[in-house]
Each structure stands twice: as structure tokens, then as C-alpha cells.
């Protein structure tokens, strides 16, 4: 029974990680899209937020 609990707990954690990764992927794509939208008209904001995104991803 203890083994079943441990296996179930690990599966729940793995599913949670998969869910977080999927959301992260969607968020990154959305941020990239928004950055590309502002790039032609506001280079300063584009560079500032692009650098913030890179900094966050390097942590």
C-alpha cells in the first residue's frame, strides 16, 4: 500500500510539472508575440522587456 501511495504521489507531481511546463510554453509564446508587436514602435520598451525575459529564463 505504501508503494502504491508513493507511485501515485510521483505521478501527481509529474503531471503537475507537465501542466506547469505547458503553461510556461504558452506564456513564453505570448510574451514573444507581444514583444514583436511593440518592437517596431517602441524599441526601448522592446529591449527592456526582452532583456527582462532573458534574465528570468537564465535564473
N, CA, C and O atoms as a GROMACS GRO file, in nm:
protein
  236
    1UNK      N    1   0.082  -0.119   0.000
    1UNK     CA    2   0.000   0.000   0.000
    1UNK      C    3   0.087   0.126   0.000
    1UNK      O    4   0.057   0.224  -0.069
    2UNK      N    5   0.195   0.122   0.079
    2UNK     CA    6   0.286   0.237   0.084
    2UNK      C    7   0.348   0.262  -0.053
    2UNK      O    8   0.364   0.377  -0.094
    3UNK      N    9   0.384   0.155  -0.123
    3UNK     CA   10   0.443   0.168  -0.256
    3UNK      C   11   0.344   0.231  -0.353
    3UNK      O   12   0.381   0.316  -0.434
    4UNK      N   13   0.217   0.190  -0.344
    4UNK     CA   14   0.115   0.249  -0.430
    4UNK      C   15   0.099   0.398  -0.403
    4UNK      O   16   0.083   0.477  -0.496
    5UNK      N   17   0.103   0.436  -0.276
    5UNK     CA   18   0.091   0.577  -0.240
    5UNK      C   19   0.208   0.657  -0.297
    5UNK      O   20   0.188   0.765  -0.352
    6UNK      N   21   0.328   0.605  -0.284
    6UNK     CA   22   0.447   0.673  -0.335
    6UNK      C   23   0.438   0.686  -0.488
    6UNK      O   24   0.465   0.793  -0.542
    7UNK      N   25   0.401   0.578  -0.555
    7UNK     CA   26   0.389   0.583  -0.702
    7UNK      C   27   0.283   0.683  -0.745
    7UNK      O   28   0.303   0.757  -0.842
    8UNK      N   29   0.171   0.686  -0.676
    8UNK     CA   30   0.064   0.780  -0.708
    8UNK      C   31   0.110   0.923  -0.684
    8UNK      O   32   0.082   1.012  -0.764
    9UNK      N   33   0.179   0.944  -0.574
    9UNK     CA   34   0.231   1.078  -0.542
    9UNK      C   35   0.328   1.125  -0.649
    9UNK      O   36   0.325   1.242  -0.688
   10UNK      N   37   0.414   1.037  -0.696
   10UNK     CA   38   0.510   1.073  -0.801
   10UNK      C   39   0.439   1.105  -0.932
   10UNK      O   40   0.479   1.197  -1.003
   11UNK      N   41   0.334   1.030  -0.964
   11UNK     CA   42   0.258   1.056  -1.087
   11UNK      C   43   0.188   1.191  -1.079
   11UNK      O   44   0.182   1.265  -1.178
   12UNK      N   45   0.134   1.224  -0.962
   12UNK     CA   46   0.068   1.353  -0.944
   12UNK      C   47   0.169   1.465  -0.962
   12UNK      O   48   0.141   1.564  -1.030
   13UNK      N   49   0.285   1.451  -0.903
   13UNK     CA   50   0.390   1.553  -0.918
   13UNK      C   51   0.434   1.566  -1.064
   13UNK      O   52   0.452   1.678  -1.113
   14UNK      N   53   0.451   1.455  -1.132
   14UNK     CA   54   0.493   1.458  -1.272
   14UNK      C   55   0.386   1.527  -1.358
   14UNK      O   56   0.418   1.605  -1.447
   15UNK      N   57   0.260   1.497  -1.330
   15UNK     CA   58   0.151   1.562  -1.404
   15UNK      C   59   0.148   1.711  -1.377
   15UNK      O   60   0.122   1.791  -1.468
   16UNK      N   61   0.175   1.750  -1.255
   16UNK     CA   62   0.178   1.892  -1.220
   16UNK      C   63   0.292   1.962  -1.293
   16UNK      O   64   0.274   2.074  -1.343
   17UNK      N   65   0.407   1.899  -1.300
   17UNK     CA   66   0.520   1.956  -1.372
   17UNK      C   67   0.487   1.969  -1.520
   17UNK      O   68   0.519   2.070  -1.582
   18UNK      N   69   0.423   1.868  -1.577
   18UNK     CA   70   0.383   1.875  -1.718
   18UNK      C   71   0.287   1.991  -1.741
   18UNK      O   72   0.299   2.063  -1.840
   19UNK      N   73   0.193   2.009  -1.650
   19UNK     CA   74   0.097   2.120  -1.658
   19UNK      C   75   0.169   2.254  -1.653
   19UNK      O   76   0.140   2.344  -1.732
   20UNK      N   77   0.262   2.269  -1.560
   20UNK     CA   78   0.338   2.393  -1.547
   20UNK      C   79   0.422   2.420  -1.672
   20UNK      O   80   0.431   2.534  -1.717
   21UNK      N   81   0.482   2.317  -1.727
   21UNK     CA   82   0.563   2.334  -1.849
   21UNK      C   83   0.476   2.378  -1.966
   21UNK      O   84   0.517   2.463  -2.045
   22UNK      N   85   0.358   2.321  -1.977
   22UNK     CA   86   0.267   2.360  -2.085
   22UNK      C   87   0.226   2.506  -2.070
   22UNK      O   88   0.224   2.580  -2.168
   23UNK      N   89   0.195   2.548  -1.948
   23UNK     CA   90   0.158   2.687  -1.925
   23UNK      C   91   0.276   2.780  -1.950
   23UNK      O   92   0.260   2.889  -2.004
   24UNK      N   93   0.394   2.737  -1.911
   24UNK     CA   94   0.514   2.817  -1.934
   24UNK      C   95   0.538   2.836  -2.083
   24UNK      O   96   0.570   2.946  -2.128
   25UNK      N   97   0.521   2.729  -2.160
   25UNK     CA   98   0.539   2.737  -2.304
   25UNK      C   99   0.440   2.837  -2.365
   25UNK      O  100   0.478   2.919  -2.449
   26UNK      N  101   0.314   2.830  -2.324
   26UNK     CA  102   0.213   2.923  -2.374
   26UNK      C  103   0.247   3.067  -2.336
   26UNK      O  104   0.232   3.158  -2.418
   27UNK      N  105   0.291   3.087  -2.215
   27UNK     CA  106   0.325   3.222  -2.168
   27UNK      C  107   0.444   3.278  -2.245
   27UNK      O  108   0.444   3.394  -2.283
   28UNK      N  109   0.545   3.196  -2.267
   28UNK     CA  110   0.662   3.242  -2.341
   28UNK      C  111   0.624   3.282  -2.483
   28UNK      O  112   0.670   3.383  -2.534
   29UNK      N  113   0.539   3.202  -2.546
   29UNK     CA  114   0.494   3.235  -2.682
   29UNK      C  115   0.415   3.365  -2.682
   29UNK      O  116   0.430   3.447  -2.773
   30UNK      N  117   0.332   3.385  -2.582
   30UNK     CA  118   0.253   3.508  -2.573
   30UNK      C  119   0.342   3.630  -2.551
   30UNK      O  120   0.321   3.734  -2.612
   31UNK      N  121   0.440   3.617  -2.463
   31UNK     CA  122   0.533   3.727  -2.438
   31UNK      C  123   0.611   3.759  -2.565
   31UNK      O  124   0.628   3.876  -2.600
   32UNK      N  125   0.658   3.656  -2.633
   32UNK     CA  126   0.732   3.678  -2.758
   32UNK      C  127   0.646   3.752  -2.859
   32UNK      O  128   0.692   3.845  -2.925
   33UNK      N  129   0.522   3.710  -2.872
   33UNK     CA  130   0.430   3.776  -2.966
   33UNK      C  131   0.412   3.923  -2.929
   33UNK      O  132   0.419   4.010  -3.016
   34UNK      N  133   0.389   3.951  -2.802
   34UNK     CA  134   0.369   4.090  -2.759
   34UNK      C  135   0.494   4.174  -2.780
   34UNK      O  136   0.485   4.290  -2.819
   35UNK      N  137   0.610   4.115  -2.753
   35UNK     CA  138   0.735   4.188  -2.776
   35UNK      C  139   0.751   4.224  -2.924
   35UNK      O  140   0.792   4.335  -2.957
   36UNK      N  141   0.718   4.130  -3.010
   36UNK     CA  142   0.731   4.157  -3.152
   36UNK      C  143   0.631   4.262  -3.199
   36UNK      O  144   0.656   4.333  -3.297
   37UNK      N  145   0.519   4.274  -3.130
   37UNK     CA  146   0.420   4.375  -3.165
   37UNK      C  147   0.468   4.516  -3.131
   37UNK      O  148   0.441   4.611  -3.205
   38UNK      N  149   0.539   4.530  -3.019
   38UNK     CA  150   0.584   4.664  -2.978
   38UNK      C  151   0.719   4.702  -3.038
   38UNK      O  152   0.755   4.820  -3.040
   39UNK      N  153   0.794   4.604  -3.085
   39UNK     CA  154   0.929   4.629  -3.134
   39UNK      C  155   0.938   4.740  -3.240
   39UNK      O  156   1.026   4.826  -3.228
   40UNK      N  157   0.853   4.741  -3.341
   40UNK     CA  158   0.868   4.844  -3.445
   40UNK      C  159   0.841   4.986  -3.395
   40UNK      O  160   0.897   5.082  -3.449
   41UNK      N  161   0.758   5.000  -3.293
   41UNK     CA  162   0.716   5.133  -3.250
   41UNK      C  163   0.781   5.181  -3.121
   41UNK      O  164   0.782   5.300  -3.092
   42UNK      N  165   0.836   5.088  -3.043
   42UNK     CA  166   0.895   5.126  -2.914
   42UNK      C  167   1.016   5.038  -2.886
   42UNK      O  168   1.010   4.944  -2.807
   43UNK      N  169   1.126   5.070  -2.952
   43UNK     CA  170   1.248   4.990  -2.940
   43UNK      C  171   1.298   4.983  -2.796
   43UNK      O  172   1.347   4.879  -2.751
   44UNK      N  173   1.286   5.094  -2.724
   44UNK     CA  174   1.335   5.097  -2.586
   44UNK      C  175   1.259   4.999  -2.498
   44UNK      O  176   1.319   4.923  -2.422
   45UNK      N  177   1.127   5.000  -2.508
   45UNK     CA  178   1.046   4.907  -2.429
   45UNK      C  179   1.073   4.764  -2.473
   45UNK      O  180   1.083   4.673  -2.390
   46UNK      N  181   1.086   4.744  -2.602
   46UNK     CA  182   1.116   4.611  -2.654
   46UNK      C  183   1.245   4.557  -2.594
   46UNK      O  184   1.248   4.444  -2.543
   47UNK      N  185   1.351   4.637  -2.598
   47UNK     CA  186   1.481   4.593  -2.547
   47UNK      C  187   1.474   4.570  -2.396
   47UNK      O  188   1.527   4.471  -2.345
   48UNK      N  189   1.409   4.661  -2.324
   48UNK     CA  190   1.397   4.648  -2.179
   48UNK      C  191   1.329   4.517  -2.140
   48UNK      O  192   1.379   4.441  -2.057
   49UNK      N  193   1.213   4.491  -2.202
   49UNK     CA  194   1.138   4.371  -2.164
   49UNK      C  195   1.199   4.244  -2.220
   49UNK      O  196   1.189   4.137  -2.159
   50UNK      N  197   1.261   4.253  -2.335
   50UNK     CA  198   1.331   4.136  -2.391
   50UNK      C  199   1.442   4.095  -2.295
   50UNK      O  200   1.459   3.976  -2.267
   51UNK      N  201   1.516   4.193  -2.245
   51UNK     CA  202   1.624   4.163  -2.150
   51UNK      C  203   1.570   4.105  -2.021
   51UNK      O  204   1.630   4.015  -1.963
   52UNK      N  205   1.456   4.157  -1.975
   52UNK     CA  206   1.396   4.101  -1.853
   52UNK      C  207   1.354   3.955  -1.873
   52UNK      O  208   1.371   3.872  -1.784
   53UNK      N  209   1.301   3.926  -1.990
   53UNK     CA  210   1.263   3.787  -2.019
   53UNK      C  211   1.386   3.697  -2.020
   53UNK      O  212   1.385   3.589  -1.960
   54UNK      N  213   1.492   3.741  -2.089
   54UNK     CA  214   1.615   3.662  -2.091
   54UNK      C  215   1.672   3.641  -1.951
   54UNK      O  216   1.717   3.532  -1.917
   55UNK      N  217   1.669   3.746  -1.870
   55UNK     CA  218   1.718   3.733  -1.732
   55UNK      C  219   1.639   3.631  -1.654
   55UNK      O  220   1.695   3.549  -1.581
   56UNK      N  221   1.507   3.635  -1.669
   56UNK     CA  222   1.420   3.539  -1.598
   56UNK      C  223   1.447   3.397  -1.642
   56UNK      O  224   1.448   3.304  -1.560
   57UNK      N  225   1.467   3.379  -1.772
   57UNK     CA  226   1.490   3.243  -1.824
   57UNK      C  227   1.626   3.190  -1.785
   57UNK      O  228   1.645   3.068  -1.781
   58UNK      N  229   1.722   3.276  -1.757
   58UNK     CA  230   1.856   3.233  -1.719
   58UNK      C  231   1.870   3.200  -1.571
   58UNK      O  232   1.974   3.151  -1.528
   59UNK      N  233   1.767   3.227  -1.494
   59UNK     CA  234   1.774   3.203  -1.350
   59UNK      C  235   1.768   3.055  -1.320
   59UNK      O  236   1.772   3.015  -1.204
   0.00000   0.00000   0.00000
